[in-house]
C-alpha cells in the first residue's frame, strides 16, 4: 500500500514555476471519536467556497503556526516518543517551544474552525490573546500529553503555498467544551461533521488528506490505542516525486 500512496501523491502534483518558498510550519488536528466496534469517527469540515486555496474541499481543522503559539502555557507536555518525532529533521531552530507550538496551533485552529476546545481545566490565571482568550476565559489550557503524531508532510518545491505540516490526533475525550453552534467563530469551515473514515474517503478531499485518512486506518487497525512509540510516515519531495520515510 505504501508504494501506491507515494505514487498517487506524486501524480497529483502538477509542476509549477513559482519561486521556491520555504515551507511554513503548520499543524492539523484529527479529533477521533472512539466506537466500541472500532468504526471511529473523525471531525472534518468543508472549506468555504470563498477561499482561494482548496475551496469546497473537506479537511481536518488546522493551519499555520503563529509565533504566539510557542508562548501559550500548557497543562502537560508530550510523551517523550511524540516529542522526539516532532523534533526529527525539524527545519530551522530545533527547540521544544517550536514542537509545543504545533499542538497549540492545531488546538487554536480547531476552536476557530470547528468550535471545539481541546484542553484541560486549570487553576492558572492567564490571558490568552485572540481566539485563545476563549480558553483562558474558561480556565482551560492546551494539554499536550494525550496528543499523538499521525504523519508529517512537506509541500513540494515551487508551489504557490508550501507547508511543513504535522498531522496530530487526540481522542474526543480530550474535548473540554464546544460552542453550541457546531462550528467555529472564523467561518472558515462549513458543514462540520463527525464522519467514519470510510465516509470521509468518499468526499472531495485533497490528495494528502485522503492519504492521511488511509494511513490512519492502517494505524488504527494495527495500533488502536495510538502508541506514541509507533512509527509514523513522513512524506517529502525528492527529485521527481514523493518519498515516504518512517520516523
MDAnalysis code that builds the backbone (N, CA, C; Angstrom):
import MDAnalysis as mda
import numpy as np

u = mda.Universe.empty(741, n_residues=247, atom_resindex=np.repeat(np.arange(247), 3), trajectory=True)
u.add_TopologyAttr("name", ["N", "CA", "C"] * 247)
u.add_TopologyAttr("resid", np.arange(1, 248))
u.add_TopologyAttr("resname", ["UNK", "UNK", "UNK", "UNK", "UNK", "UNK", "UNK", "UNK", "UNK", "UNK", "UNK", "UNK", "UNK", "UNK", "UNK", "UNK", "UNK", "UNK", "UNK", "UNK", "UNK", "UNK", "UNK", "UNK", "UNK", "UNK", "UNK", "UNK", "UNK", "UNK", "UNK", "UNK", "UNK", "UNK", "UNK", "UNK", "UNK", "UNK", "UNK", "UNK", "UNK", "UNK", "UNK", "UNK", "UNK", "UNK", "UNK", "UNK", "UNK", "UNK", "UNK", "UNK", "UNK", "UNK", "UNK", "UNK", "UNK", "UNK", "UNK", "UNK", "UNK", "UNK", "UNK", "UNK", "UNK", "UNK", "UNK", "UNK", "UNK", "UNK", "UNK", "UNK", "UNK", "UNK", "UNK", "UNK", "UNK", "UNK", "UNK", "UNK", "UNK", "UNK", "UNK", "UNK", "UNK", "UNK", "UNK", "UNK", "UNK", "UNK", "UNK", "UNK", "UNK", "UNK", "UNK", "UNK", "UNK", "UNK", "UNK", "UNK", "UNK", "UNK", "UNK", "UNK", "UNK", "UNK", "UNK", "UNK", "UNK", "UNK", "UNK", "UNK", "UNK", "UNK", "UNK", "UNK", "UNK", "UNK", "UNK", "UNK", "UNK", "UNK", "UNK", "UNK", "UNK", "UNK", "UNK", "UNK", "UNK", "UNK", "UNK", "UNK", "UNK", "UNK", "UNK", "UNK", "UNK", "UNK", "UNK", "UNK", "UNK", "UNK", "UNK", "UNK", "UNK", "UNK", "UNK", "UNK", "UNK", "UNK", "UNK", "UNK", "UNK", "UNK", "UNK", "UNK", "UNK", "UNK", "UNK", "UNK", "UNK", "UNK", "UNK", "UNK", "UNK", "UNK", "UNK", "UNK", "UNK", "UNK", "UNK", "UNK", "UNK", "UNK", "UNK", "UNK", "UNK", "UNK", "UNK", "UNK", "UNK", "UNK", "UNK", "UNK", "UNK", "UNK", "UNK", "UNK", "UNK", "UNK", "UNK", "UNK", "UNK", "UNK", "UNK", "UNK", "UNK", "UNK", "UNK", "UNK", "UNK", "UNK", "UNK", "UNK", "UNK", "UNK", "UNK", "UNK", "UNK", "UNK", "UNK", "UNK", "UNK", "UNK", "UNK", "UNK", "UNK", "UNK", "UNK", "UNK", "UNK", "UNK", "UNK", "UNK", "UNK", "UNK", "UNK", "UNK", "UNK", "UNK", "UNK", "UNK", "UNK", "UNK", "UNK", "UNK", "UNK", "UNK", "UNK", "UNK", "UNK", "UNK", "UNK", "UNK", "UNK", "UNK", "UNK"])
u.atoms.positions = np.array([
    [0.819, -1.203, 0.000],
    [0.000, 0.000, 0.000],
    [0.859, 1.261, 0.000],
    [2.012, 1.208, 0.697],
    [2.832, 2.411, 0.812],
    [3.281, 2.931, -0.548],
    [3.675, 2.020, -1.454],
    [4.114, 2.448, -2.785],
    [2.973, 3.107, -3.550],
    [1.762, 2.576, -3.391],
    [0.604, 3.169, -4.060],
    [0.351, 4.583, -3.550],
    [0.419, 4.779, -2.229],
    [0.172, 6.102, -1.661],
    [1.199, 7.112, -2.163],
    [2.453, 6.701, -2.208],
    [3.509, 7.599, -2.681],
    [3.296, 7.948, -4.151],
    [2.977, 6.953, -4.965],
    [2.775, 7.200, -6.398],
    [1.580, 8.121, -6.641],
    [0.485, 7.882, -5.915],
    [-0.700, 8.721, -6.107],
    [-0.424, 10.167, -5.706],
    [0.268, 10.361, -4.595],
    [0.617, 11.720, -4.176],
    [1.477, 12.410, -5.230],
    [2.459, 11.692, -5.755],
    [3.359, 12.280, -6.748],
    [2.606, 12.644, -8.017],
    [1.701, 11.767, -8.459],
    [0.956, 12.019, -9.693],
    [-0.035, 13.167, -9.542],
    [-0.488, 13.431, -8.319],
    [-1.454, 14.511, -8.092],
    [-0.814, 15.887, -8.149],
    [0.515, 15.939, -8.045],
    [1.213, 17.220, -8.038],
    [1.536, 17.664, -9.458],
    [1.160, 18.877, -9.784],
    [1.495, 19.461, -11.077],
    [2.687, 20.403, -10.904],
    [3.699, 20.202, -11.713],
    [4.893, 21.039, -11.616],
    [4.552, 22.490, -11.959],
    [5.022, 23.412, -11.154],
    [4.814, 24.834, -11.414],
    [6.152, 25.556, -11.351],
    [6.155, 26.789, -11.793],
    [7.393, 27.572, -11.845],
    [7.381, 28.728, -10.857],
    [6.706, 28.550, -9.741],
    [6.685, 29.581, -8.715],
    [8.054, 29.689, -8.047],
    [8.329, 30.814, -7.392],
    [9.554, 30.909, -6.598],
    [9.595, 29.792, -5.557],
    [10.793, 29.344, -5.248],
    [10.925, 28.224, -4.319],
    [10.836, 28.732, -2.879],
    [9.641, 28.753, -2.333],
    [9.388, 29.275, -0.998],
    [9.838, 28.294, 0.077],
    [10.194, 28.836, 1.218],
    [10.487, 27.995, 2.377],
    [9.167, 27.529, 2.987],
    [9.020, 26.241, 3.294],
    [7.762, 25.773, 3.887],
    [7.515, 26.420, 5.248],
    [6.271, 26.768, 5.500],
    [5.874, 27.335, 6.787],
    [5.358, 26.218, 7.690],
    [5.693, 26.307, 8.978],
    [5.186, 25.330, 9.936],
    [3.664, 25.389, 9.992],
    [3.033, 24.225, 9.986],
    [1.580, 24.134, 10.088],
    [1.231, 22.871, 10.861],
    [0.022, 22.834, 11.369],
    [-0.431, 21.667, 12.125],
    [-1.926, 21.499, 11.947],
    [-2.358, 20.273, 11.961],
    [-3.776, 19.963, 11.860],
    [-4.119, 18.930, 12.919],
    [-5.386, 18.900, 13.327],
    [-5.789, 18.032, 14.428],
    [-6.890, 17.085, 13.972],
    [-6.624, 15.804, 14.128],
    [-7.616, 14.769, 13.875],
    [-8.235, 14.412, 15.220],
    [-9.467, 14.850, 15.441],
    [-10.174, 14.538, 16.681],
    [-10.971, 13.266, 16.429],
    [-10.669, 12.211, 17.186],
    [-11.226, 10.885, 16.934],
    [-12.227, 10.505, 18.008],
    [-13.429, 10.185, 17.574],
    [-14.492, 9.720, 18.462],
    [-14.486, 8.198, 18.421],
    [-14.014, 7.588, 19.512],
    [-13.868, 6.134, 19.543],
    [-15.211, 5.426, 19.655],
    [-15.353, 4.334, 18.923],
    [-16.536, 3.494, 18.992],
    [-16.118, 2.070, 19.354],
    [-17.003, 1.375, 20.105],
    [-16.661, 0.031, 20.564],
    [-16.423, -0.929, 19.408],
    [-17.117, -0.704, 18.299],
    [-16.938, -1.602, 17.156],
    [-15.707, -1.255, 16.327],
    [-14.943, -0.261, 16.766],
    [-13.742, 0.136, 16.046],
    [-13.988, 1.046, 14.868],
    [-15.257, 1.375, 14.613],
    [-15.591, 2.239, 13.477],
    [-15.545, 3.698, 13.932],
    [-14.332, 4.172, 14.226],
    [-14.154, 5.504, 14.790],
    [-14.606, 6.587, 13.816],
    [-14.975, 7.724, 14.372],
    [-15.349, 8.882, 13.565],
    [-14.298, 9.979, 13.751],
    [-14.140, 10.794, 12.729],
    [-13.176, 11.887, 12.763],
    [-13.900, 13.178, 12.400],
    [-13.459, 14.273, 13.002],
    [-14.075, 15.574, 12.752],
    [-13.479, 16.198, 11.493],
    [-14.363, 16.583, 10.559],
    [-13.926, 17.242, 9.331],
    [-14.922, 18.337, 8.965],
    [-14.482, 19.273, 8.156],
    [-15.362, 20.330, 7.676],
    [-15.022, 20.705, 6.250],
    [-15.972, 21.315, 5.577],
    [-15.767, 21.735, 4.189],
    [-15.289, 23.181, 4.153],
    [-14.203, 23.420, 3.444],
    [-13.665, 24.772, 3.328],
    [-14.633, 25.663, 2.570],
    [-14.767, 26.882, 3.076],
    [-15.705, 27.831, 2.472],
    [-15.331, 28.083, 1.009],
    [-16.345, 28.254, 0.171],
    [-16.099, 28.452, -1.255],
    [-15.389, 29.774, -1.556],
    [-15.368, 30.694, -0.598],
    [-14.680, 31.965, -0.849],
    [-13.160, 31.823, -0.787],
    [-12.672, 30.710, -0.252],
    [-11.228, 30.529, -0.136],
    [-10.595, 30.312, -1.509],
    [-9.448, 30.913, -1.708],
    [-8.697, 30.674, -2.940],
    [-7.969, 29.339, -2.884],
    [-7.643, 28.887, -1.686],
    [-6.871, 27.658, -1.505],
    [-7.824, 26.520, -1.142],
    [-7.958, 25.541, -2.014],
    [-8.784, 24.349, -1.811],
    [-10.235, 24.667, -1.445],
    [-10.924, 25.547, -2.181],
    [-12.322, 25.855, -1.848],
    [-13.215, 24.628, -1.998],
    [-14.148, 24.469, -1.057],
    [-15.133, 23.406, -1.142],
    [-14.642, 22.025, -0.760],
    [-13.380, 21.873, -0.439],
    [-12.857, 20.556, -0.093],
    [-12.985, 20.301, 1.405],
    [-13.160, 19.030, 1.759],
    [-13.232, 18.640, 3.161],
    [-11.824, 18.431, 3.705],
    [-11.596, 18.970, 4.897],
    [-10.280, 18.913, 5.528],
    [-10.449, 18.739, 7.033],
    [-9.355, 18.426, 7.700],
    [-9.309, 18.471, 9.156],
    [-9.065, 19.920, 9.579],
    [-9.520, 20.328, 10.756],
    [-9.176, 21.671, 11.220],
    [-7.666, 21.812, 11.410],
    [-7.151, 22.978, 11.060],
    [-5.716, 23.204, 11.203],
    [-5.284, 24.430, 10.435],
    [-4.003, 24.752, 10.545],
    [-3.495, 25.923, 9.844],
    [-2.059, 26.220, 10.225],
    [-1.614, 27.414, 9.859],
    [-0.243, 27.827, 10.119],
    [0.017, 28.012, 11.610],
    [1.256, 27.754, 11.996],
    [1.703, 28.044, 13.355],
    [2.028, 29.529, 13.444],
    [1.477, 30.200, 14.449],
    [1.766, 31.611, 14.696],
    [2.891, 31.740, 15.723],
    [3.677, 32.825, 15.679],
    [4.740, 32.998, 16.675],
    [4.228, 32.933, 18.111],
    [3.023, 33.452, 18.358],
    [2.487, 33.469, 19.724],
    [2.163, 32.078, 20.245],
    [2.013, 31.095, 19.354],
    [1.646, 29.749, 19.803],
    [2.700, 29.134, 20.715],
    [3.950, 29.509, 20.527],
    [5.018, 28.943, 21.355],
    [5.046, 29.541, 22.755],
    [4.261, 30.597, 22.991],
    [4.272, 31.260, 24.303],
    [3.029, 30.951, 25.139],
    [2.135, 30.143, 24.626],
    [0.924, 29.789, 25.372],
    [1.279, 28.768, 26.450],
    [0.840, 28.964, 27.698],
    [1.119, 27.974, 28.739],
    [0.402, 26.662, 28.444],
    [0.961, 25.565, 28.920],
    [0.379, 24.249, 28.674],
    [0.162, 23.526, 29.993],
    [-0.776, 22.574, 29.973],
    [-1.088, 21.820, 31.190],
    [-0.218, 20.587, 31.339],
    [0.196, 20.005, 30.247],
    [1.024, 18.806, 30.279],
    [1.831, 18.717, 29.004],
    [2.990, 18.067, 29.084],
    [3.884, 18.016, 27.929],
    [3.696, 16.716, 27.154],
    [4.344, 16.661, 25.985],
    [4.270, 15.482, 25.141],
    [4.855, 14.247, 25.819],
    [4.360, 13.092, 25.428],
    [5.073, 11.855, 25.706],
    [6.437, 11.958, 25.015],
    [7.516, 11.464, 25.635],
    [8.843, 11.599, 25.023],
    [8.923, 11.056, 23.598],
    [8.189, 9.972, 23.322],
    [8.209, 9.414, 21.973],
    [7.615, 10.349, 20.945],
    [6.588, 11.095, 21.335],
    [5.972, 12.065, 20.431],
    [6.901, 13.260, 20.236],
    [7.473, 13.758, 21.332],
    [8.385, 14.905, 21.241],
    [9.567, 14.598, 20.326],
    [10.108, 13.400, 20.447],
    [11.251, 13.014, 19.612],
    [10.879, 13.034, 18.128],
    [9.698, 12.540, 17.803],
    [9.269, 12.520, 16.399],
    [9.019, 13.934, 15.867],
    [8.460, 14.798, 16.698],
    [8.204, 16.169, 16.254],
    [9.499, 16.938, 15.997],
    [10.544, 16.599, 16.713],
    [11.830, 17.274, 16.541],
    [12.649, 16.688, 15.394],
    [12.244, 15.521, 14.905],
    [13.006, 14.852, 13.846],
    [13.079, 15.723, 12.590],
    [14.291, 15.956, 12.112],
    [14.512, 16.718, 10.869],
    [13.760, 18.042, 10.862],
    [13.639, 18.671, 12.019],
    [12.966, 19.969, 12.096],
    [13.809, 21.015, 11.377],
    [13.179, 21.762, 10.481],
    [13.880, 22.800, 9.736],
    [14.051, 24.035, 10.621],
    [15.232, 24.630, 10.613],
    [15.468, 25.797, 11.449],
    [15.777, 25.400, 12.881],
    [15.626, 26.328, 13.835],
    [15.940, 26.038, 15.236],
    [15.140, 24.843, 15.753],
    [15.828, 23.864, 16.308],
    [15.179, 22.655, 16.818],
    [14.957, 22.834, 18.316],
    [13.782, 23.346, 18.695],
    [13.503, 23.663, 20.092],
    [12.212, 23.005, 20.557],
    [12.139, 22.772, 21.861],
    [10.912, 22.229, 22.448],
    [9.754, 23.207, 22.282],
    [10.052, 24.504, 22.350],
    [8.986, 25.503, 22.205],
    [8.335, 25.410, 20.833],
    [9.142, 25.216, 19.790],
    [8.567, 25.060, 18.448],
    [7.740, 23.789, 18.360],
    [8.221, 22.723, 18.964],
    [7.468, 21.468, 18.934],
    [6.125, 21.625, 19.646],
    [6.125, 22.304, 20.790],
    [4.870, 22.512, 21.521],
    [3.907, 23.386, 20.728],
    [4.454, 24.321, 19.964],
    [3.608, 25.246, 19.204],
    [2.762, 24.531, 18.165],
    [3.192, 23.358, 17.693],
    [2.379, 22.621, 16.727],
    [1.012, 22.279, 17.314],
    [1.011, 21.744, 18.530],
    [-0.274, 21.380, 19.129],
    [-1.081, 22.611, 19.494],
    [-0.433, 23.639, 20.025],
    [-1.178, 24.857, 20.360],
    [-1.849, 25.417, 19.106],
    [-1.124, 25.437, 17.995],
    [-1.709, 25.928, 16.743],
    [-2.880, 25.063, 16.304],
    [-2.714, 23.744, 16.383],
    [-3.785, 22.837, 15.960],
    [-5.012, 22.983, 16.847],
    [-4.791, 23.139, 18.151],
    [-5.898, 23.328, 19.095],
    [-6.592, 24.665, 18.840],
    [-5.804, 25.707, 18.639],
    [-6.375, 27.028, 18.354],
    [-7.218, 26.996, 17.083],
    [-6.680, 26.392, 16.031],
    [-7.404, 26.323, 14.767],
    [-8.659, 25.453, 14.879],
    [-8.608, 24.420, 15.703],
    [-9.788, 23.572, 15.889],
    [-10.911, 24.355, 16.547],
    [-10.562, 25.240, 17.470],
    [-11.587, 26.119, 18.045],
    [-12.075, 27.115, 17.000],
    [-11.156, 27.783, 16.308],
    [-11.541, 28.809, 15.334],
    [-12.441, 28.244, 14.237],
    [-12.143, 27.030, 13.789],
    [-12.826, 26.474, 12.621],
    [-13.982, 25.545, 12.961],
    [-13.892, 24.849, 14.101],
    [-14.907, 23.840, 14.420],
    [-15.606, 24.065, 15.752],
    [-15.145, 25.030, 16.548],
    [-15.823, 25.353, 17.795],
    [-15.558, 24.398, 18.937],
    [-14.544, 23.530, 18.818],
    [-14.185, 22.606, 19.886],
    [-12.984, 23.151, 20.652],
    [-13.052, 23.070, 21.980],
    [-11.943, 23.495, 22.825],
    [-11.284, 22.246, 23.398],
    [-10.127, 21.922, 22.879],
    [-9.381, 20.747, 23.307],
    [-8.385, 21.194, 24.368],
    [-8.575, 20.719, 25.592],
    [-7.703, 21.149, 26.677],
    [-8.129, 20.532, 27.984],
    [-7.584, 21.075, 29.065],
    [-7.891, 20.549, 30.389],
    [-8.070, 21.707, 31.363],
    [-8.975, 21.576, 32.345],
    [-9.178, 22.653, 33.319],
    [-7.905, 22.932, 34.115],
    [-7.703, 24.191, 34.468],
    [-6.517, 24.598, 35.210],
    [-6.869, 25.754, 36.130],
    [-6.179, 25.832, 37.252],
    [-6.346, 26.959, 38.164],
    [-5.459, 28.138, 37.783],
    [-4.614, 27.941, 36.777],
    [-3.710, 29.013, 36.368],
    [-4.499, 30.186, 35.798],
    [-4.238, 31.366, 36.318],
    [-4.852, 32.580, 35.775],
    [-3.958, 33.102, 34.654],
    [-4.464, 33.074, 33.445],
    [-3.697, 33.563, 32.304],
    [-4.648, 34.239, 31.335],
    [-4.111, 35.045, 30.458],
    [-4.931, 35.759, 29.492],
    [-4.476, 35.420, 28.083],
    [-5.294, 34.670, 27.391],
    [-4.980, 34.327, 26.016],
    [-5.280, 35.481, 25.079],
    [-4.495, 35.590, 24.015],
    [-4.739, 36.636, 23.021],
    [-5.521, 36.054, 21.851],
    [-6.292, 36.907, 21.178],
    [-7.069, 36.442, 20.038],
    [-8.045, 35.355, 20.438],
    [-8.127, 34.320, 19.626],
    [-9.070, 33.241, 19.908],
    [-8.658, 32.388, 21.099],
    [-7.405, 32.477, 21.537],
    [-7.011, 31.735, 22.738],
    [-7.660, 32.316, 23.980],
    [-8.254, 33.516, 23.890],
    [-8.993, 34.066, 25.028],
    [-10.169, 33.171, 25.401],
    [-10.710, 32.434, 24.432],
    [-11.797, 31.503, 24.733],
    [-11.341, 30.427, 25.706],
    [-10.062, 30.070, 25.660],
    [-9.514, 29.072, 26.577],
    [-9.270, 29.681, 27.954],
    [-8.612, 30.833, 27.997],
    [-8.323, 31.445, 29.300],
    [-9.609, 31.864, 30.003],
    [-10.622, 32.298, 29.255],
    [-11.898, 32.673, 29.873],
    [-12.560, 31.482, 30.560],
    [-12.300, 30.292, 30.056],
    [-12.884, 29.072, 30.623],
    [-11.920, 28.363, 31.557],
    [-10.782, 28.985, 31.844],
    [-9.730, 28.381, 32.670],
    [-9.300, 27.025, 32.092],
    [-9.067, 27.005, 30.792],
    [-8.580, 25.812, 30.113],
    [-7.173, 26.057, 29.585],
    [-6.375, 25.001, 29.586],
    [-5.040, 25.044, 28.995],
    [-4.906, 23.919, 27.969],
    [-4.193, 24.158, 26.877],
    [-3.871, 23.047, 25.982],
    [-3.059, 21.994, 26.729],
    [-3.396, 20.734, 26.514],
    [-2.704, 19.621, 27.164],
    [-2.057, 18.775, 26.076],
    [-0.743, 18.713, 26.092],
    [-0.022, 18.003, 25.046],
    [0.095, 16.510, 25.315],
    [-0.159, 16.073, 26.545],
    [0.107, 14.680, 26.910],
    [-0.719, 13.653, 26.137],
    [-1.990, 13.926, 25.769],
    [-2.722, 12.910, 25.002],
    [-2.506, 12.991, 23.493],
    [-1.715, 13.938, 23.032],
    [-1.558, 14.165, 21.591],
    [-0.620, 13.117, 20.987],
    [-0.998, 12.631, 19.820],
    [-0.166, 11.676, 19.090],
    [0.110, 12.220, 17.688],
    [1.290, 11.917, 17.181],
    [1.639, 12.295, 15.812],
    [1.210, 11.174, 14.876],
    [0.447, 11.529, 13.836],
    [-0.035, 10.552, 12.864],
    [0.812, 10.572, 11.598],
    [1.234, 11.752, 11.174],
    [2.025, 11.863, 9.945],
    [2.624, 13.260, 9.849],
    [3.560, 13.391, 8.925],
    [4.135, 14.691, 8.577],
    [4.250, 14.753, 7.059],
    [4.007, 15.910, 6.484],
    [4.117, 16.064, 5.030],
    [4.581, 17.471, 4.691],
    [5.501, 17.573, 3.743],
    [6.005, 18.857, 3.269],
    [5.558, 19.052, 1.821],
    [4.957, 20.194, 1.540],
    [4.553, 20.532, 0.178],
    [5.783, 20.553, -0.736],
    [5.672, 20.030, -1.957],
    [6.822, 20.032, -2.875],
    [7.309, 21.442, -3.211],
    [8.535, 21.557, -3.703],
    [9.077, 22.868, -4.084],
    [8.282, 23.517, -5.215],
    [8.416, 24.843, -5.289],
    [7.861, 25.672, -6.368],
    [6.338, 25.603, -6.480],
    [5.689, 25.395, -5.342],
    [4.240, 25.522, -5.278],
    [3.907, 26.888, -4.701],
    [2.724, 27.444, -5.040],
    [2.410, 28.804, -4.574],
    [2.316, 28.920, -3.060],
    [1.989, 27.820, -2.381],
    [1.989, 27.772, -0.919],
    [2.707, 26.499, -0.498],
    [3.574, 26.629, 0.500],
    [4.304, 25.454, 0.976],
    [4.181, 25.374, 2.491],
    [3.873, 24.173, 2.964],
    [3.722, 23.949, 4.395],
    [4.483, 22.694, 4.808],
    [5.019, 22.751, 6.001],
    [5.604, 21.584, 6.662],
    [4.624, 21.226, 7.774],
    [3.736, 20.289, 7.477],
    [2.563, 20.052, 8.319],
    [2.719, 18.801, 9.166],
    [2.430, 18.953, 10.448],
    [2.321, 17.811, 11.357],
    [0.839, 17.490, 11.530],
    [0.482, 16.242, 11.252],
    [-0.889, 15.772, 11.429],
    [-0.966, 15.101, 12.798],
    [-1.639, 15.767, 13.718],
    [-1.735, 15.326, 15.106],
    [-3.111, 14.731, 15.368],
    [-3.218, 13.941, 16.422],
    [-4.508, 13.331, 16.758],
    [-4.708, 13.307, 18.261],
    [-5.972, 13.454, 18.651],
    [-6.403, 13.213, 20.030],
    [-7.735, 12.480, 19.966],
    [-8.032, 11.735, 21.004],
    [-9.360, 11.150, 21.121],
    [-10.320, 12.200, 21.664],
    [-11.592, 12.027, 21.366],
    [-12.588, 13.065, 21.649],
    [-12.772, 13.332, 23.134],
    [-12.316, 12.428, 23.998],
    [-12.440, 12.709, 25.431],
    [-11.506, 13.833, 25.870],
    [-10.623, 14.304, 24.978],
    [-9.778, 15.465, 25.279],
    [-10.502, 16.782, 25.031],
    [-11.717, 16.725, 24.476],
    [-12.503, 17.940, 24.232],
    [-13.144, 18.379, 25.542],
    [-12.793, 19.579, 26.013],
    [-13.294, 20.082, 27.293],
    [-14.589, 20.866, 27.151],
    [-14.800, 21.472, 25.996],
    [-16.003, 22.292, 25.791],
    [-16.192, 22.470, 24.292],
    [-17.373, 22.918, 23.915],
    [-17.642, 23.164, 22.493],
    [-18.690, 24.246, 22.352],
    [-18.628, 24.977, 21.265],
    [-19.622, 26.012, 21.001],
    [-20.938, 25.369, 20.563],
    [-22.072, 25.892, 21.038],
    [-23.362, 25.287, 20.680],
    [-23.691, 25.394, 19.197],
    [-23.034, 26.297, 18.487],
    [-23.318, 26.481, 17.064],
    [-22.881, 25.295, 16.212],
    [-21.964, 24.472, 16.749],
    [-21.456, 23.341, 15.982],
    [-20.401, 23.709, 14.966],
    [-19.967, 24.947, 14.979],
    [-18.883, 25.392, 14.109],
    [-18.091, 26.468, 14.837],
    [-17.003, 26.937, 14.226],
    [-16.144, 27.897, 14.903],
    [-16.423, 29.330, 14.515],
    [-15.858, 30.288, 15.263],
    [-16.132, 31.705, 15.010],
    [-15.532, 32.237, 13.715],
    [-14.553, 31.558, 13.137],
    [-13.904, 32.087, 11.930],
    [-14.753, 31.903, 10.681],
    [-15.649, 30.933, 10.683],
    [-16.451, 30.662, 9.492],
    [-15.666, 30.028, 8.356],
    [-14.436, 29.582, 8.626],
    [-13.614, 29.007, 7.554],
    [-14.123, 27.650, 7.101],
    [-14.694, 26.896, 8.039],
    [-15.219, 25.580, 7.694],
    [-16.735, 25.594, 7.751],
    [-17.353, 25.049, 6.709],
    [-18.789, 24.836, 6.685],
    [-19.045, 23.333, 6.808],
    [-20.284, 22.972, 7.110],
    [-20.655, 21.549, 7.131],
    [-19.672, 20.731, 7.966],
    [-19.489, 21.137, 9.219],
    [-18.604, 20.395, 10.115],
    [-19.329, 19.133, 10.572],
    [-18.682, 17.980, 10.389],
    [-19.333, 16.702, 10.683],
    [-18.358, 15.741, 11.349],
    [-18.942, 14.793, 12.098],
    [-18.218, 13.612, 12.553],
    [-18.477, 12.522, 11.516],
    [-17.425, 11.985, 10.935],
    [-17.547, 11.031, 9.842],
    [-16.732, 9.779, 10.132],
    [-17.268, 8.616, 9.746],
    [-16.415, 7.438, 9.763],
    [-15.318, 7.630, 8.723],
    [-14.248, 6.878, 8.863],
    [-13.147, 7.042, 7.917],
    [-13.571, 6.649, 6.504],
    [-14.445, 5.657, 6.390],
    [-14.945, 5.283, 5.064],
    [-15.821, 6.387, 4.488],
    [-16.661, 7.002, 5.316],
    [-17.468, 8.126, 4.839],
    [-16.579, 9.276, 4.387],
    [-15.552, 9.551, 5.167],
    [-14.655, 10.657, 4.829],
    [-13.976, 10.426, 3.485],
    [-13.608, 9.190, 3.195],
    [-12.900, 8.884, 1.947],
    [-13.764, 9.114, 0.710],
    [-15.081, 9.158, 0.887],
    [-15.976, 9.343, -0.258],
    [-16.176, 10.817, -0.620],
    [-15.646, 11.731, 0.187],
    [-15.853, 13.161, -0.028],
    [-14.792, 13.733, -0.969],
    [-14.986, 14.999, -1.343],
    [-13.986, 15.690, -2.150],
    [-12.853, 16.125, -1.224],
    [-11.710, 15.493, -1.374],
    [-10.591, 15.682, -0.455],
    [-9.329, 16.059, -1.221],
    [-8.470, 16.874, -0.608],
    [-7.116, 16.995, -1.141],
    [-6.439, 15.625, -1.093],
    [-5.553, 15.365, -2.023],
    [-4.918, 14.046, -2.078],
    [-4.164, 13.737, -0.797],
    [-3.513, 14.731, -0.202],
    [-2.781, 14.470, 1.035],
    [-3.738, 14.111, 2.159],
    [-4.926, 14.717, 2.188],
    [-5.899, 14.389, 3.232],
    [-6.375, 12.953, 3.081],
    [-6.667, 12.530, 1.855],
    [-7.048, 11.140, 1.610],
    [-5.929, 10.201, 2.040],
    [-4.706, 10.572, 1.744],
    [-3.561, 9.747, 2.135],
    [-3.474, 9.606, 3.645],
    [-3.679, 10.697, 4.368],
    [-3.600, 10.651, 5.826],
    [-4.721, 9.788, 6.393],
    [-5.916, 9.868, 5.817],
    [-7.019, 9.021, 6.285],
    [-6.667, 7.549, 6.104],
    [-6.100, 7.209, 4.968],
    [-5.728, 5.812, 4.731],
    [-4.584, 5.379, 5.644],
    [-3.650, 6.273, 5.908],
    [-2.591, 5.965, 6.879],
    [-3.193, 5.749, 8.267],
    [-4.181, 6.586, 8.624],
    [-4.816, 6.461, 9.933],
    [-5.572, 5.145, 10.046],
    [-6.267, 4.745, 8.989],
    [-6.972, 3.464, 9.012],
    [-6.008, 2.314, 9.284],
    [-4.889, 2.318, 8.600],
    [-3.900, 1.262, 8.801],
    [-3.320, 1.316, 10.208],
    [-3.085, 2.514, 10.702],
    [-2.532, 2.676, 12.056],
    [-3.503, 2.150, 13.107],
    [-4.776, 2.520, 12.997],
    [-5.756, 2.090, 13.992],
    [-5.975, 0.584, 13.957],
    [-5.890, -0.018, 12.779],
    [-6.041, -1.469, 12.680],
    [-4.910, -2.189, 13.397],
    [-3.731, -1.611, 13.344],
    [-2.548, -2.215, 13.960],
    [-2.324, -1.733, 15.384],
    [-2.783, -0.521, 15.682],
    [-2.450, 0.153, 16.944],
    [-3.634, 1.008, 17.388],
    [-4.722, 0.375, 17.859],
    [-5.949, 1.134, 18.160],
    [-5.799, 2.168, 19.262],
    [-4.811, 2.026, 20.132],
    [-4.618, 2.990, 21.216],
    [-3.635, 4.096, 20.842],
    [-3.095, 4.042, 19.634],
    [-2.125, 5.044, 19.159],
    [-0.919, 5.157, 20.096],
    [-0.186, 4.080, 20.182],
    [1.040, 4.021, 20.977],
    [1.998, 5.114, 20.501],
    [2.478, 5.969, 21.408],
    [3.379, 7.057, 20.990],
    [4.691, 6.579, 20.395],
    [5.057, 5.321, 20.645],
    [6.305, 4.799, 20.090],
    [6.140, 4.266, 18.673],
    [4.917, 4.206, 18.187],
    [4.657, 3.632, 16.862],
    [5.279, 4.512, 15.771],
    [5.917, 3.923, 14.754],
    [6.464, 4.733, 13.655],
    [5.365, 5.494, 12.921],
    [5.728, 6.662, 12.391],
    [4.763, 7.468, 11.638],
    [5.368, 7.839, 10.286],
    [4.524, 8.003, 9.253],
    [5.039, 8.344, 7.931],
    [5.404, 9.820, 7.811],
    [6.445, 10.081, 7.041],
    [6.911, 11.433, 6.742],
    [7.047, 11.518, 5.221],
    [6.184, 12.329, 4.603],
    [6.180, 12.495, 3.150],
    [6.901, 13.787, 2.767],
    [7.848, 13.674, 1.853],
    [8.524, 14.862, 1.338],
    [8.971, 14.585, -0.098],
    [9.217, 15.649, -0.829],
    [9.554, 15.561, -2.252],
    [11.056, 15.427, -2.428],
    [11.450, 14.478, -3.279],
    [12.865, 14.327, -3.608],
    [12.975, 13.967, -5.090],
    [13.696, 14.776, -5.834],
    [13.835, 14.520, -7.259],
    [12.542, 14.788, -8.007],
    [11.925, 13.721, -8.522],
    [10.714, 13.841, -9.327],
    [9.461, 13.317, -8.633],
    [9.538, 13.068, -7.341],
    [8.351, 12.536, -6.683],
    [8.479, 12.506, -5.176],
    [7.397, 12.085, -4.533],
    [7.371, 11.994, -3.081],
    [8.152, 10.779, -2.596],
    [8.674, 10.915, -1.407],
    [9.313, 9.833, -0.671],
    [8.532, 9.645, 0.621],
    [8.350, 8.412, 1.025],
    [7.714, 8.109, 2.315],
    [8.761, 7.495, 3.231],
    [9.084, 8.221, 4.281],
    [10.036, 7.761, 5.292],
    [9.265, 7.507, 6.578],
    [9.726, 6.585, 7.399],
    [9.105, 6.376, 8.708],
    [10.002, 6.947, 9.792],
    [9.367, 7.637, 10.745],
    [10.128, 8.231, 11.846],
    [9.555, 7.742, 13.170],
])
